[in-house]
């Protein structure tokens, strides 16, 4: 879809090679998937319109945006598609495959306006308490899921951060427990405080599972045995959504992160005040939900 360099002997890049110019600059697996899908969708539309590589321009991108709007796509989906095309224009220009003036013009294509629509949701303190409350199950999977949910709500971790969390990350500093030197999005390193009730849930899980080193969250098979397999980000998603359904909520993992930001940073309700069971003692924290199968 992009014109090759005009230099003598320049090789015409395949579409997969052109895509790689964009995808290789991204660190997040989710961003790679979203951009890859967006670029392939654009290429399919361009072929259907009879367009070639030399036709990649601001006018074409604006036509594509109008087509996406006519399809009824949400503003967020349209903006992801446009972001991918802007990135494509920038990278191909940097590699001598597109006129920089054309790339600059494509970069100025306006995104779709999102008018007053709240993305995602935030839990109230009562809903957060219900999500974390003891479900009555006492198996290893329930203990693991409780600890996982506690870190989502109590520390605001992302799914990828949860599955990469190592025992060595949890340290005591200045009298409180923290997750130290956590590598998050865009390779940023930060230290995250852990509420006392969340640390109790983690200890309950790791003690029952016999985990003393390595990854904190492991898969549990159908027989209720801990395996050496690390959880995936998709498994975290399923744990959260399935637990939320049991209490009548629709919730995604990032909604728990939004809840953390609301409760802990906006002063609506201190995160320390969340009660995860009617009676929680340091020696016996509550366990979470139980689902069948291996996650």
N, C-alpha and C positions, 0 to 999 in steps of 0.2 A: 503493500500500500504506500510505501514511501519511495520517492525517487532516489536512485543511487547517486553516488558522487560523480561529478563530471570529470574528475581527474582521469587521465589516460590510464587504461588498464584496470580501472576500478571494477570490482566484482559486485554484481547485483546480489543483495542479501535476500535470503528467503524470509517469509513472514515470521517463522519461528525465531530466526536470528534477530529480526527487528524487534520482536516482542522481548527477547532476552535483554536488549539494551535497556528496556524499562524495568523488567522484573529483577534484574541483577542489582539494581540500586535499592531494592526494598529489603528490609530485614524481617518484617512480620510475615509469617506464613499466611495469615488472614488477608493481608494487603496483597500479597502475591496472587492469591486465588481470585480476589475481587477484581484486580486489575487485569489479570489474564482473561477472565470471563468477559470483562468490559471491552477489551481490545478485540477479542474474537467476535463478539457481537457486532462491533463496528465494522470489522473486515467483512463479515457476512452481509451486512446491510450495503456496504460499498460495492461488493460484487453484484448484488441484486440490482443496484442502481447503474451498473455498467461503468463504475469509476476505476481508475488505475492509480498507480503510485504518484504520478505527477499531479493528480487532482486533490491531494491532501492540502486543504487551505482553510482559512477562517470561514469562508462561505459554506464549504462542505460541512464543517463541524456545526455551524449554526443550523443547517438543514437537518442534520442528524439530531440535534437537540429538539427541533420542532417535531420530528418524527417520533422521538421518545415521548414527548408530551402528548401527542395524539394517541399513542398507545395507552396512555393513562398511567404511566409509571410515576412513582412517588418522587417528590423533589430530591430526597436523599439518594435514590437510585440513579436519577439523572445526573446528580452532582458527582457521584462516583465515576460514572461513565465519562463525564467531561474532565474530571481530574486525571483519569488515565490518558485521555487524548492530549491534554496539556503536557503531561509528562512525556508522552511519545514525541510530541513536537520538540520539546526541549532536548531530549536525548539524541534524537536524529539530527537536529541542528548541530549539536556539540560534536557529532561524529561525521560532519560534512555531508550528510544525506539530505538535508533540507535547508533551504534558504533561511538564515536567521531572522530576516524580516517577516517571513511567513510564520515561523515558529512564534515570534513575538505577538503577531496578530492573533494566532490561535489561543495564545495564553490570555488574551483579553476578552475571550468569549465569556459572557456572564453566565453564572450558574442559575439554577432554578431557585426561586425564593421559597423559603419555608415560613409560612405566616402563622405564627402563634401556636404551632403544634408542638406539644411537649414530647420529646423522644424518650421512650422507656418509662419507667415508673420508679417511685420511691416508696419504701415501706414506712408505715408509722412505727413508733416504738412498740406498740402492741402487736402489730403484724410481724415485726422482726422477732419478738419474743415467741410468738406462736410458731414461726419457722424453725426456731432453734430448740423449742421445748422437747423434753423427753417424749418419744413416741411410744414408749413401752417396750421397745425391742432392746435386747441386750447382746446381740451377736457382734462379731468383729466388724461387719459391714456397717452396722448402725453406729458403732463407735467412731469408725473412720469418717462416715458421712457427717456426723455431728461436728467433729473437729474441723472438717473441711468447710462446713457452713459457717462455723464460728470465725474462721479466718476471713471468709468472704465478707461477712457483715462487720466483724470487729476490727479488721485490719485493712479492708478495702483492697485486697489483692486481686489481680487479674488471674484468669484461668491458667495462662501459661506460667505465671509466677508460682501458682499453687503446685502444678505438676513438677516444676523444677526445684521446689523447696527441699533443701537438705537439712538433716539434723544439725549439722554444724552451723547453719545460718542462725539458729536460735541461741541467743546469748543473753547473759544478764549484764546490764550496764547501768551504772548509777542507781542501783536498787530496783530496776524494773526489767522485765523481759522484752527483748526486741528481736526482730528478724534483721540481722546485720548484713550489710553489703549485698543486698538483693539486687540482682540484675534484671531490670524490667524492660519496658518498651524503649526502643531505640538505644538499647545497651546502657541505659542510665542506671547508675548505682545509687541506692538509697537505703536508709535504715528505717524500719517500720516498727513502732511500738505495738505490743500485743496486750490486750486487756487481760486481766487476771483470769476471768472466766473462760476465755479462749485458750489460754495456756493450760488450764486444768483439763479441758476437753482434749487437747493435743496429748497431754501426758497420759490420759486415760486410754486413748487409742494406741499410742506407741508401746505402753506397758503391756497391754493385752495382746498386741501383735508381736511383741518381742523385737521391736525395731530399736536399735541403739546407734546405728550409723546409716549413711546413705539417704536415699529419698524418703521423705516423710510419708507420702501417700502412695500406697501400693494397691494393686488389684486384689480382689477377694473372689475366690472361685465359688461355684454353686454349693460346694460342701462347707463353705464358711472358713476356708483356709486361706491365709495370706500367701500370695505368690511373689516372686521376685520382679514381676512386671510392674513398671511405673504406670500410673494412670495417664490417660490422654486428656487433652483439653476437651474433646467431645464427651468423654466420660463425665467430666465435671459438669458440663452442660446438662447431661441427662440426670445426674444426681440432684441438681438444683431444681430442674423443672418437675421431676417426679415428686420430690419432697413438697414442693409448693402446691402441687395438685391435691395432696392429701389434706391440706388445710384450706382448700378452695381458692387458691391464688394462682395467677399466671405470672411467672417470674423467670427472668433470664439471669445468668451469672452477673452480667454487668449492672443489672438492677440492684444487686446486693452492694456493688461498689458505689452506686449512686446513693444508696441508703446510708452507707458509711459516711460519705461526704456530707450528707444532710444532717445526720445525727451527731457526728463528731465535730464537724467544722462550722456548721451554721448555727449552733446553739439551740436547735429545736428541742433536743433531748440528749444529755450526755450519754456517750456510748457505754460508759461504765454502769449506767442504770438499767440496761437491758437485762431482764431476767430470763434465763433459758430453761428454768424448771421451777415448779412451785417451791421446792426446797432443794437447794444445791449446796453440797458440801465440798470442800477441797478434795476430800478423799474419794468422793463418788460423784463426778459430774454427770450430767444427763447424756443420754445417747440419742442419736438422730434417727432418721427413717430407715426402714429396711426395704430393699427392693430385691427381686429375684434375679438370678443370672449373674454374670461376671462383668463388672464394670471397672 
